[in-house]
């Protein structure tokens, strides 16, 4: 079996009640935001990880689940501090979107440009390919 060369990142919510390790699917190459009603208000930047690539070290029982509309996307946040840590994607239920701000040593302001995907006209609703709504620049 070949060793997994991807970086194992440590991550946590603001208060540290929820702590986890994660290997990102493609490092930070496909970071993105979304323009759907929930993500627009949340404002987080997400990186991709396969479901099996996240391991909770502490506080998994502190996670609270939020779903809306179709109920397919599952958004998790710490029940103590309220920080969104990750979500199971509607567009690919085999992936998590990981809040990059929760990753140790990473800030959302480290990325000069972030694509914003069109979540208002979601591919699951339209049957079309995912569309970029714009680019966020810092």
Backbone as CSV, one residue per row, in Angstrom:
resi,resn,N_x,N_y,N_z,CA_x,CA_y,CA_z,C_x,C_y,C_z
1,UNK,0.836,-1.184,0.000,0.000,0.000,0.000,0.881,1.248,0.000
2,UNK,0.566,2.179,-0.858,1.361,3.396,-0.999,0.989,4.397,0.102
3,UNK,1.990,5.050,0.668,1.753,6.033,1.732,1.062,7.272,1.166
4,UNK,0.152,7.822,1.949,-0.562,9.037,1.550,0.349,10.229,1.805
5,UNK,0.730,10.918,0.748,1.683,12.023,0.842,1.014,13.371,1.140
6,UNK,-0.338,13.384,1.150,-1.028,14.642,1.422,-0.800,15.071,2.869
7,UNK,-0.713,16.367,3.071,-0.494,16.926,4.408,-1.678,16.636,5.313
8,UNK,-1.376,16.201,6.519,-2.408,16.013,7.546,-2.503,17.342,8.297
9,UNK,-3.618,18.040,8.166,-3.814,19.331,8.822,-4.557,19.130,10.138
10,UNK,-4.171,19.897,11.144,-4.933,19.950,12.393,-5.904,21.114,12.273
11,UNK,-7.077,20.942,12.841,-8.101,21.977,12.741,-8.949,21.965,14.003
12,UNK,-9.582,23.097,14.265,-10.435,23.214,15.452,-11.386,24.387,15.279
13,UNK,-12.442,24.349,16.079,-13.356,25.493,16.147,-12.672,26.593,16.973
14,UNK,-13.328,27.697,17.189,-12.749,28.830,17.909,-12.394,28.499,19.355
15,UNK,-13.298,27.819,20.057,-13.073,27.532,21.487,-12.246,26.276,21.721
16,UNK,-12.006,25.480,20.676,-11.208,24.270,20.806,-11.981,23.052,21.265
17,UNK,-13.284,23.184,21.477,-14.087,22.031,21.904,-14.114,20.954,20.820
18,UNK,-14.124,21.373,19.538,-14.107,20.439,18.409,-12.720,20.508,17.783
19,UNK,-12.040,19.376,17.758,-10.712,19.296,17.159,-10.669,18.105,16.220
20,UNK,-10.021,18.301,15.073,-9.958,17.218,14.093,-8.707,17.324,13.242
21,UNK,-8.405,16.241,12.560,-7.348,16.193,11.557,-8.018,15.955,10.221
22,UNK,-7.432,16.529,9.181,-8.017,16.359,7.853,-6.922,16.384,6.797
23,UNK,-7.099,15.537,5.789,-6.262,15.583,4.593,-7.138,16.153,3.487
24,UNK,-6.719,17.265,2.928,-7.485,17.900,1.855,-7.290,17.135,0.545
25,UNK,-8.309,17.108,-0.264,-8.269,16.371,-1.533,-7.195,16.900,-2.471
26,UNK,-7.080,18.212,-2.537,-6.133,18.821,-3.482,-5.455,20.040,-2.859
27,UNK,-5.105,19.895,-1.585,-4.509,20.978,-0.821,-5.484,22.159,-0.857
28,UNK,-5.059,23.318,-1.304,-5.942,24.485,-1.333,-6.230,24.926,-2.772
29,UNK,-6.081,24.001,-3.718,-6.238,24.329,-5.139,-7.668,24.678,-5.537
30,UNK,-8.666,24.099,-4.893,-10.052,24.365,-5.293,-10.847,25.021,-4.165
31,UNK,-10.174,25.859,-3.376,-10.919,26.597,-2.349,-12.012,27.405,-3.030
32,UNK,-13.108,27.597,-2.307,-14.207,28.355,-2.911,-15.175,28.832,-1.859
33,UNK,-15.974,29.778,-2.285,-17.139,30.215,-1.529,-18.346,29.891,-2.371
34,UNK,-19.519,30.110,-1.790,-20.764,29.800,-2.478,-21.713,30.978,-2.299
35,UNK,-22.585,31.174,-3.276,-23.510,32.316,-3.227,-24.920,31.925,-2.782
36,UNK,-25.122,30.678,-2.302,-26.465,30.309,-1.841,-26.827,31.152,-0.615
37,UNK,-28.082,31.139,-0.252,-28.549,32.003,0.838,-27.810,31.755,2.148
38,UNK,-27.495,30.520,2.462,-26.808,30.213,3.724,-25.333,30.587,3.656
39,UNK,-24.649,30.144,2.625,-23.217,30.418,2.504,-22.929,31.908,2.346
40,UNK,-23.817,32.605,1.683,-23.664,34.055,1.512,-23.597,34.725,2.876
41,UNK,-24.432,34.289,3.809,-24.430,34.861,5.161,-23.262,34.351,5.998
42,UNK,-22.873,33.105,5.783,-21.787,32.494,6.566,-20.440,33.079,6.170
43,UNK,-20.200,33.259,4.881,-18.993,33.912,4.390,-17.699,33.135,4.492
44,UNK,-17.757,31.839,4.705,-16.537,31.050,4.863,-15.963,30.608,3.527
45,UNK,-14.676,30.334,3.541,-13.987,29.742,2.403,-13.798,28.268,2.727
46,UNK,-14.142,27.400,1.788,-14.063,25.954,2.023,-13.055,25.296,1.091
47,UNK,-12.347,24.309,1.648,-11.455,23.436,0.887,-12.072,22.042,0.895
48,UNK,-11.716,21.225,-0.067,-12.333,19.907,-0.227,-11.582,18.806,0.507
49,UNK,-12.361,17.863,1.065,-11.806,16.654,1.679,-12.797,15.517,1.476
50,UNK,-12.293,14.330,1.216,-13.164,13.164,1.138,-13.700,12.850,2.531
51,UNK,-14.865,12.253,2.608,-15.480,11.927,3.904,-14.541,11.125,4.790
52,UNK,-13.816,10.186,4.211,-12.945,9.324,5.009,-11.647,9.997,5.453
53,UNK,-11.402,11.222,4.993,-10.146,11.909,5.308,-10.242,12.880,6.475
54,UNK,-11.305,12.801,7.262,-11.431,13.627,8.460,-11.519,12.690,9.666
55,UNK,-10.754,13.016,10.697,-10.751,12.245,11.937,-10.945,13.208,13.096
56,UNK,-11.966,12.985,13.877,-12.217,13.844,15.034,-11.372,13.379,16.206
57,UNK,-10.647,14.309,16.784,-9.784,14.026,17.918,-10.502,14.306,19.231
58,UNK,-11.444,15.245,19.153,-12.142,15.668,20.353,-13.409,16.422,19.961
59,UNK,-14.465,16.222,20.713,-15.648,17.065,20.606,-16.615,16.789,19.482
60,UNK,-16.536,15.631,18.843,-17.488,15.353,17.762,-18.929,15.458,18.273
61,UNK,-19.137,15.109,19.527,-20.480,15.201,20.117,-20.921,16.651,20.323
62,UNK,-19.998,17.597,20.235,-20.322,19.025,20.359,-20.829,19.620,19.046
63,UNK,-20.711,18.866,17.953,-21.150,19.382,16.658,-22.671,19.405,16.570
64,UNK,-23.166,20.479,16.022,-24.591,20.640,15.768,-24.782,20.674,14.264
65,UNK,-25.843,20.062,13.800,-26.128,19.947,12.372,-27.210,20.940,11.966
66,UNK,-26.969,21.607,10.815,-27.974,22.482,10.236,-28.191,22.077,8.783
67,UNK,-29.443,21.889,8.405,-29.798,21.641,7.011,-30.925,22.588,6.632
68,UNK,-31.104,22.811,5.351,-32.204,23.653,4.881,-32.581,23.230,3.480
69,UNK,-33.658,23.781,2.971,-34.159,23.537,1.617,-34.248,22.041,1.330
70,UNK,-33.372,21.479,0.507,-33.466,20.069,0.149,-33.006,19.150,1.275
71,UNK,-32.254,19.680,2.232,-31.733,18.874,3.341,-30.538,18.019,2.965
72,UNK,-30.061,18.142,1.727,-28.943,17.308,1.279,-27.599,17.765,1.834
73,UNK,-27.354,19.058,1.860,-26.104,19.564,2.435,-26.245,19.551,3.947
74,UNK,-25.193,19.095,4.613,-25.208,19.010,6.071,-24.114,19.918,6.611
75,UNK,-24.520,20.991,7.268,-23.593,21.998,7.777,-23.390,21.770,9.272
76,UNK,-22.121,21.639,9.683,-21.797,21.359,11.080,-21.111,22.561,11.721
77,UNK,-21.474,22.811,12.968,-20.832,23.887,13.709,-20.746,23.510,15.177
78,UNK,-19.829,24.161,15.897,-19.624,23.882,17.313,-20.797,24.430,18.117
79,UNK,-21.357,23.607,18.972,-22.499,24.040,19.785,-22.076,24.981,20.909
80,UNK,-20.769,25.079,21.192,-20.290,26.006,22.226,-19.996,27.394,21.644
81,UNK,-19.130,27.461,20.633,-18.720,28.778,20.117,-19.449,29.181,18.836
82,UNK,-20.145,28.247,18.190,-20.928,28.566,16.999,-20.170,28.572,15.688
83,UNK,-18.884,28.240,15.707,-18.098,28.289,14.470,-18.406,27.099,13.567
84,UNK,-18.663,27.409,12.287,-18.851,26.390,11.252,-17.506,25.731,11.008
85,UNK,-17.451,24.404,11.124,-16.208,23.672,10.911,-16.143,23.001,9.543
86,UNK,-17.286,22.440,9.096,-17.296,21.713,7.832,-18.733,21.436,7.410
87,UNK,-18.878,21.002,6.176,-20.201,20.585,5.700,-20.051,19.460,4.689
88,UNK,-21.046,18.601,4.647,-21.112,17.572,3.623,-21.793,18.205,2.429
89,UNK,-21.136,18.140,1.292,-21.583,18.881,0.121,-22.831,18.295,-0.539
90,UNK,-23.666,19.182,-0.996,-24.820,18.785,-1.805,-24.356,18.367,-3.193
91,UNK,-23.397,19.091,-3.738,-22.919,18.816,-5.090,-22.114,17.520,-5.163
92,UNK,-21.504,17.123,-4.058,-20.771,15.858,-4.001,-20.860,15.338,-2.568
93,UNK,-21.842,14.492,-2.273,-22.044,14.013,-0.909,-20.920,13.125,-0.385
94,UNK,-19.929,12.810,-1.216,-18.773,12.038,-0.782,-17.635,12.942,-0.320
95,UNK,-17.900,14.243,-0.302,-16.899,15.231,0.118,-17.424,16.121,1.232
96,UNK,-16.479,16.588,2.026,-16.729,17.658,2.969,-16.116,18.930,2.416
97,UNK,-16.744,20.048,2.716,-16.111,21.343,2.555,-15.600,21.695,3.943
98,UNK,-14.321,21.979,4.062,-13.694,22.282,5.343,-13.469,23.787,5.438
99,UNK,-13.902,24.389,6.527,-13.686,25.821,6.749,-12.186,26.063,6.899
100,UNK,-11.567,26.748,5.931,-10.111,26.954,5.975,-9.679,27.747,7.203
101,UNK,-10.564,28.577,7.748,-10.217,29.366,8.928,-10.041,28.489,10.169
102,UNK,-10.556,27.262,10.134,-10.394,26.331,11.256,-9.071,25.579,11.192
103,UNK,-8.406,25.604,10.043,-7.148,24.871,9.871,-6.007,25.651,10.513
104,UNK,-5.272,24.954,11.358,-4.147,25.563,12.088,-3.170,26.219,11.115
105,UNK,-2.833,27.481,11.372,-1.860,28.203,10.562,-2.391,28.758,9.258
106,UNK,-3.696,28.664,9.014,-4.287,29.137,7.760,-5.307,30.226,8.061
107,UNK,-5.284,31.267,7.253,-6.261,32.350,7.359,-6.960,32.491,6.009
108,UNK,-8.245,32.841,6.010,-8.920,33.085,4.726,-8.254,34.217,3.936
109,UNK,-7.505,35.059,4.632,-6.849,36.190,3.980,-5.507,35.811,3.365
110,UNK,-5.134,34.528,3.462,-3.911,34.032,2.823,-4.089,33.874,1.311
111,UNK,-5.339,33.901,0.839,-5.631,33.617,-0.564,-6.033,34.907,-1.275
112,UNK,-5.240,35.349,-2.242,-5.547,36.619,-2.913,-6.825,36.576,-3.744
113,UNK,-7.194,35.378,-4.245,-8.426,35.237,-5.021,-9.132,33.942,-4.644
114,UNK,-10.440,34.037,-4.528,-11.258,32.866,-4.217,-12.469,32.872,-5.153
115,UNK,-12.678,31.768,-5.862,-13.855,31.663,-6.712,-15.109,31.559,-5.850
116,UNK,-16.167,32.195,-6.300,-17.468,32.101,-5.649,-18.371,31.330,-6.614
117,UNK,-18.800,30.163,-6.153,-19.641,29.317,-7.004,-21.098,29.769,-6.916
118,UNK,-21.833,29.594,-8.003,-23.234,30.003,-8.056,-24.102,28.948,-7.372
119,UNK,-24.364,29.161,-6.081,-25.207,28.249,-5.319,-26.677,28.581,-5.423
120,UNK,-26.996,29.759,-5.941,-28.390,30.140,-6.146,-28.977,29.282,-7.263
121,UNK,-28.199,29.101,-8.321,-28.592,28.220,-9.427,-27.712,26.963,-9.348
122,UNK,-27.952,26.162,-8.315,-27.151,24.975,-8.016,-27.284,23.928,-9.120
123,UNK,-26.182,23.268,-9.489,-26.236,22.244,-10.527,-27.259,21.134,-10.247
124,UNK,-27.488,20.813,-8.977,-28.477,19.783,-8.634,-29.894,20.223,-8.971
125,UNK,-30.123,21.528,-9.041,-31.440,22.063,-9.382,-31.599,22.288,-10.881
126,UNK,-30.520,22.733,-11.521,-30.601,23.133,-12.924,-30.237,22.022,-13.898
127,UNK,-29.444,21.043,-13.436,-28.954,20.006,-14.332,-27.772,20.461,-15.172
128,UNK,-27.392,21.726,-15.026,-26.251,22.283,-15.765,-24.973,22.106,-14.945
129,UNK,-23.861,22.368,-15.584,-22.569,22.319,-14.885,-22.491,23.456,-13.864
130,UNK,-21.648,23.268,-12.850,-21.428,24.310,-11.851,-20.914,25.576,-12.533
131,UNK,-21.424,26.706,-12.087,-21.039,27.998,-12.663,-20.374,28.869,-11.606
132,UNK,-19.440,29.679,-12.048,-18.789,30.645,-11.161,-19.625,31.906,-11.137
133,UNK,-19.970,32.381,-9.943,-20.744,33.611,-9.802,-19.840,34.833,-9.792
134,UNK,-18.584,34.647,-9.405,-17.648,35.761,-9.348,-16.361,35.339,-8.668
135,UNK,-15.513,36.326,-8.396,-14.240,36.094,-7.742,-14.095,37.088,-6.604
136,UNK,-13.777,36.567,-5.434,-13.509,37.403,-4.272,-12.025,37.689,-4.242
137,UNK,-11.658,38.950,-4.147,-10.228,39.332,-4.125,-9.906,40.038,-2.830
138,UNK,-8.749,39.693,-2.287,-8.304,40.327,-1.038,-7.118,41.212,-1.338
